[in-house]
């Protein structure tokens, strides 16, 4: 993951969604439907991805693409 990534895998899902609402479709596209779920209040992106068997690297790449300047 590039050092200049705005979103990191240890960030809490709800915090990412609140700060970058444009990430919601990316989470959904990757099968991480936790957005809006009570678990997203404390679960990191990595924890959510692991719990749902989602490959974290493409997810992180797509999340950072959508928030790139």
N, C-alpha and C positions, 0 to 999 in steps of 0.2 A: 504494500500500500504506500503510495507516495506520501512524503512528509507533509505536503501542503493540503492533504485531504481535510475537508471541513467536517466530515462525518467519520467517526471511528467505530469499530465494532463493539467497544465497551460503553458506548453511549446508550442511555435509556431510550427505548422506542418512543414513548410519549413525549420526551423532550425533543427528539428529532422531529416528530410530526408537528409539534407546536411551533418549533423554530423554522421548519421547512415544510409547510403543508403540501408542497408540490411532490414530496416523497411518497405520499399515500399510494398513488397508482403503482409505484415501483415496488413497494412492500407487497401489495396485492398481486402484482404480476409474478413475483417470485414465490407466491404461496404463503407469505407471512401475513395471515389475516388477523393478527393480534392488534392491529391498529384500532384504537377505540375500546379494546378489551381491558378489563381491570388489571390484568397481568402486565400490560404495557406500561403501567405506572412505575414499575420497579425492575422490569426485565430488560437486559441489554439486548442489542441487536444480535450479538453472538449467541446469547442464551436462547433467544427466540428461534434463531436459525437452527441451532443444534436440536432443540426440542421438536422441530418440525422436519428435520432431515434436509435442510436447505443448504446448498453450497454457499458459504459466506463470501467467497471472493467475487463471484459475478454480482451478487447482491450489493456489496460495498462499492464495486465499480460503477454500477448503475445509479446507486444513490448519490455518489459524488459527481457523476455526470450531470444529474438534474439540478444540482445546486452550484455548479461551476459558474464562475463569473462570466 
